[in-house]
């Protein structure tokens, strides 16, 4: 029961991470570029 829940959550987390990684990299690049200007 617990293992199934953990497996499901980890799978959902992996899906979210794969979906958010491009956005995060883009945002980190923007912050890295705009960092010195601030």
C-alpha distance matrix in Angstrom:
0.0 3.8 5.4 5.2 6.3 8.7 9.9 10.7 12.4 14.2 15.3 16.6 18.2 19.9 21.2 22.6 24.1 25.8 27.1 28.3 29.7 33.0 33.4 32.7 35.2 37.7 37.4 37.6 40.7 42.2 41.7 43.0 46.1 46.7 46.0 49.5 51.2 49.6
3.8 0.0 3.8 5.4 5.1 6.1 8.5 9.8 10.5 12.1 14.0 15.3 16.2 18.1 19.9 20.8 22.0 24.1 25.5 26.3 27.5 31.0 31.3 30.3 32.8 35.4 34.9 34.9 38.1 39.7 38.9 40.1 43.3 43.9 43.0 46.5 48.3 46.6
5.4 3.8 0.0 3.8 5.4 5.1 6.0 8.5 9.8 10.3 12.0 14.1 14.9 16.1 18.1 19.6 20.5 22.2 24.0 25.1 26.0 29.4 30.1 29.1 31.3 34.1 33.9 33.8 36.8 38.7 38.1 39.1 42.3 43.1 42.3 45.7 47.6 46.3
5.2 5.4 3.8 0.0 3.8 5.5 5.0 6.1 8.6 9.8 10.4 12.2 14.0 15.2 16.5 18.2 19.6 21.0 22.5 23.9 25.2 28.5 29.1 28.6 30.9 33.4 33.4 33.7 36.5 38.3 38.0 39.2 42.1 43.0 42.5 46.0 47.7 46.4
6.3 5.1 5.4 3.8 0.0 3.8 5.4 5.1 6.1 8.5 9.8 10.5 12.0 14.1 15.3 16.3 17.9 19.8 20.9 22.0 23.6 26.9 27.1 26.5 29.1 31.4 31.1 31.5 34.5 36.0 35.5 37.0 40.0 40.5 40.0 43.6 45.1 43.7
8.7 6.1 5.1 5.5 3.8 0.0 3.8 5.4 5.1 5.9 8.4 9.8 10.2 12.0 14.1 15.0 15.9 18.0 19.6 20.3 21.5 25.0 25.4 24.4 26.7 29.4 29.1 29.1 32.2 33.9 33.3 34.5 37.6 38.3 37.6 41.0 42.8 41.4
9.9 8.5 6.0 5.0 5.4 3.8 0.0 3.8 5.5 5.1 6.0 8.6 9.7 10.4 12.3 14.1 15.0 16.4 18.3 19.6 20.5 23.8 24.7 24.1 26.1 28.8 29.0 29.1 31.8 33.7 33.5 34.5 37.5 38.5 38.1 41.5 43.3 42.2
10.7 9.8 8.5 6.1 5.1 5.4 3.8 0.0 3.8 5.5 5.1 6.2 8.5 9.8 10.6 12.3 14.0 15.4 16.5 18.1 19.6 22.7 23.3 23.0 25.4 27.7 27.8 28.4 31.1 32.7 32.7 34.1 36.8 37.7 37.5 41.0 42.5 41.4
12.4 10.5 9.8 8.6 6.1 5.1 5.5 3.8 0.0 3.8 5.4 5.0 6.0 8.5 9.7 10.3 11.9 14.1 15.1 15.9 17.5 20.8 21.0 20.4 23.0 25.4 25.1 25.6 28.5 30.0 29.7 31.2 34.0 34.7 34.3 37.9 39.4 38.1
14.2 12.1 10.3 9.8 8.5 5.9 5.1 5.5 3.8 0.0 3.8 5.4 4.9 6.1 8.6 9.7 10.2 12.1 14.0 14.8 15.7 19.2 19.9 19.0 21.2 23.9 23.9 24.0 26.8 28.7 28.4 29.5 32.4 33.4 33.0 36.4 38.2 37.1
15.3 14.0 12.0 10.4 9.8 8.4 6.0 5.1 5.4 3.8 0.0 3.8 5.4 5.1 6.3 8.7 9.8 10.6 12.4 14.1 15.2 18.2 19.3 19.1 21.0 23.5 24.0 24.5 26.9 28.8 29.0 30.1 32.8 34.0 33.9 37.3 38.9 38.1
16.6 15.3 14.1 12.2 10.5 9.8 8.6 6.2 5.0 5.4 3.8 0.0 3.8 5.4 5.0 6.2 8.5 9.9 10.5 12.0 13.9 16.8 17.2 17.3 19.8 21.8 22.0 22.9 25.5 26.9 27.2 28.7 31.2 32.1 32.2 35.8 37.0 36.1
18.2 16.2 14.9 14.0 12.0 10.2 9.7 8.5 6.0 4.9 5.4 3.8 0.0 3.8 5.4 5.0 6.0 8.5 9.7 10.2 11.6 14.9 15.3 14.6 17.1 19.5 19.4 19.9 22.7 24.3 24.2 25.6 28.3 29.2 29.0 32.6 34.1 33.0
19.9 18.1 16.1 15.2 14.1 12.0 10.4 9.8 8.5 6.1 5.1 5.4 3.8 0.0 3.8 5.4 5.0 6.1 8.5 9.7 10.2 13.4 14.7 14.3 16.0 18.6 19.3 19.6 21.9 23.9 24.3 25.2 27.8 29.2 29.1 32.5 34.1 33.5
21.2 19.9 18.1 16.5 15.3 14.1 12.3 10.6 9.7 8.6 6.3 5.0 5.4 3.8 0.0 3.8 5.5 5.2 6.2 8.6 10.0 12.5 13.6 14.1 16.0 18.0 18.9 19.9 22.0 23.6 24.4 25.7 27.9 29.1 29.6 33.0 34.3 33.7
22.6 20.8 19.6 18.2 16.3 15.0 14.1 12.3 10.3 9.7 8.7 6.2 5.0 5.4 3.8 0.0 3.8 5.5 5.0 5.9 8.3 10.9 11.1 11.4 14.0 15.7 16.0 17.2 19.6 20.9 21.5 23.1 25.3 26.2 26.6 30.2 31.3 30.6
24.1 22.0 20.5 19.6 17.9 15.9 15.0 14.0 11.9 10.2 9.8 8.5 6.0 5.0 5.5 3.8 0.0 3.8 5.3 5.0 5.6 9.1 9.9 9.3 11.4 13.8 14.3 14.8 17.2 19.0 19.4 20.5 23.0 24.3 24.4 27.8 29.3 28.7
25.8 24.1 22.2 21.0 19.8 18.0 16.4 15.4 14.1 12.1 10.6 9.9 8.5 6.1 5.2 5.5 3.8 0.0 3.8 5.6 5.4 7.8 9.8 10.2 11.3 13.5 15.0 15.7 17.3 19.4 20.4 21.3 23.4 25.0 25.6 28.8 30.2 30.1
27.1 25.5 24.0 22.5 20.9 19.6 18.3 16.5 15.1 14.0 12.4 10.5 9.7 8.5 6.2 5.0 5.3 3.8 0.0 3.8 5.8 7.0 7.9 9.5 11.2 12.4 13.7 15.3 16.9 18.2 19.6 21.0 22.7 24.0 25.0 28.4 29.3 29.1
28.3 26.3 25.1 23.9 22.0 20.3 19.6 18.1 15.9 14.8 14.1 12.0 10.2 9.7 8.6 5.9 5.0 5.6 3.8 0.0 3.8 5.6 5.2 6.0 8.5 9.8 10.4 11.9 14.0 15.2 16.1 17.8 19.7 20.7 21.5 25.0 25.9 25.5
29.7 27.5 26.0 25.2 23.6 21.5 20.5 19.6 17.5 15.7 15.2 13.9 11.6 10.2 10.0 8.3 5.6 5.4 5.8 3.8 0.0 3.9 5.5 5.0 6.0 8.5 9.7 10.3 12.0 14.1 15.0 15.9 18.0 19.6 20.2 23.4 24.8 24.7
33.0 31.0 29.4 28.5 26.9 25.0 23.8 22.7 20.8 19.2 18.2 16.8 14.9 13.4 12.5 10.9 9.1 7.8 7.0 5.6 3.9 0.0 3.8 5.5 5.1 6.1 8.5 9.8 10.4 12.2 14.1 15.0 16.4 18.2 19.4 22.5 23.4 23.8
33.4 31.3 30.1 29.1 27.1 25.4 24.7 23.3 21.0 19.9 19.3 17.2 15.3 14.7 13.6 11.1 9.9 9.8 7.9 5.2 5.5 3.8 0.0 3.8 5.5 5.0 6.0 8.5 9.7 10.5 12.1 13.9 15.2 16.3 17.6 21.0 21.6 21.5
32.7 30.3 29.1 28.6 26.5 24.4 24.1 23.0 20.4 19.0 19.1 17.3 14.6 14.3 14.1 11.4 9.3 10.2 9.5 6.0 5.0 5.5 3.8 0.0 3.8 5.4 5.0 5.9 8.4 9.7 10.3 11.8 13.9 15.0 15.6 19.0 20.2 19.9
35.2 32.8 31.3 30.9 29.1 26.7 26.1 25.4 23.0 21.2 21.0 19.8 17.1 16.0 16.0 14.0 11.4 11.3 11.2 8.5 6.0 5.1 5.5 3.8 0.0 3.8 5.5 5.1 6.0 8.6 9.8 10.2 12.1 14.1 14.8 17.8 19.2 19.5
37.7 35.4 34.1 33.4 31.4 29.4 28.8 27.7 25.4 23.9 23.5 21.8 19.5 18.6 18.0 15.7 13.8 13.5 12.4 9.8 8.5 6.1 5.0 5.4 3.8 0.0 3.8 5.5 5.1 6.2 8.7 9.7 10.5 12.2 13.8 16.8 17.5 18.1
37.4 34.9 33.9 33.4 31.1 29.1 29.0 27.8 25.1 23.9 24.0 22.0 19.4 19.3 18.9 16.0 14.3 15.0 13.7 10.4 9.7 8.5 6.0 5.0 5.5 3.8 0.0 3.8 5.3 5.0 6.1 8.4 9.8 10.4 11.6 15.1 15.6 15.5
37.6 34.9 33.8 33.7 31.5 29.1 29.1 28.4 25.6 24.0 24.5 22.9 19.9 19.6 19.9 17.2 14.8 15.7 15.3 11.9 10.3 9.8 8.5 5.9 5.1 5.5 3.8 0.0 3.8 5.4 5.1 5.9 8.5 9.8 9.9 13.2 14.7 14.7
40.7 38.1 36.8 36.5 34.5 32.2 31.8 31.1 28.5 26.8 26.9 25.5 22.7 21.9 22.0 19.6 17.2 17.3 16.9 14.0 12.0 10.4 9.7 8.4 6.0 5.1 5.3 3.8 0.0 3.8 5.5 4.9 6.1 8.5 9.6 12.2 13.5 14.4
42.2 39.7 38.7 38.3 36.0 33.9 33.7 32.7 30.0 28.7 28.8 26.9 24.3 23.9 23.6 20.9 19.0 19.4 18.2 15.2 14.1 12.2 10.5 9.7 8.6 6.2 5.0 5.4 3.8 0.0 3.8 5.4 5.1 6.0 8.2 11.1 11.3 12.1
41.7 38.9 38.1 38.0 35.5 33.3 33.5 32.7 29.7 28.4 29.0 27.2 24.2 24.3 24.4 21.5 19.4 20.4 19.6 16.1 15.0 14.1 12.1 10.3 9.8 8.7 6.1 5.1 5.5 3.8 0.0 3.8 5.4 5.0 5.5 9.1 9.9 9.7
43.0 40.1 39.1 39.2 37.0 34.5 34.5 34.1 31.2 29.5 30.1 28.7 25.6 25.2 25.7 23.1 20.5 21.3 21.0 17.8 15.9 15.0 13.9 11.8 10.2 9.7 8.4 5.9 4.9 5.4 3.8 0.0 3.8 5.6 5.1 7.6 9.6 10.4
46.1 43.3 42.3 42.1 40.0 37.6 37.5 36.8 34.0 32.4 32.8 31.2 28.3 27.8 27.9 25.3 23.0 23.4 22.7 19.7 18.0 16.4 15.2 13.9 12.1 10.5 9.8 8.5 6.1 5.1 5.4 3.8 0.0 3.8 5.6 6.9 7.8 9.7
46.7 43.9 43.1 43.0 40.5 38.3 38.5 37.7 34.7 33.4 34.0 32.1 29.2 29.2 29.1 26.2 24.3 25.0 24.0 20.7 19.6 18.2 16.3 15.0 14.1 12.2 10.4 9.8 8.5 6.0 5.0 5.6 3.8 0.0 3.8 5.8 5.3 6.4
46.0 43.0 42.3 42.5 40.0 37.6 38.1 37.5 34.3 33.0 33.9 32.2 29.0 29.1 29.6 26.6 24.4 25.6 25.0 21.5 20.2 19.4 17.6 15.6 14.8 13.8 11.6 9.9 9.6 8.2 5.5 5.1 5.6 3.8 0.0 3.8 5.5 5.4
49.5 46.5 45.7 46.0 43.6 41.0 41.5 41.0 37.9 36.4 37.3 35.8 32.6 32.5 33.0 30.2 27.8 28.8 28.4 25.0 23.4 22.5 21.0 19.0 17.8 16.8 15.1 13.2 12.2 11.1 9.1 7.6 6.9 5.8 3.8 0.0 3.8 5.4
51.2 48.3 47.6 47.7 45.1 42.8 43.3 42.5 39.4 38.2 38.9 37.0 34.1 34.1 34.3 31.3 29.3 30.2 29.3 25.9 24.8 23.4 21.6 20.2 19.2 17.5 15.6 14.7 13.5 11.3 9.9 9.6 7.8 5.3 5.5 3.8 0.0 3.8
49.6 46.6 46.3 46.4 43.7 41.4 42.2 41.4 38.1 37.1 38.1 36.1 33.0 33.5 33.7 30.6 28.7 30.1 29.1 25.5 24.7 23.8 21.5 19.9 19.5 18.1 15.5 14.7 14.4 12.1 9.7 10.4 9.7 6.4 5.4 5.4 3.8 0.0
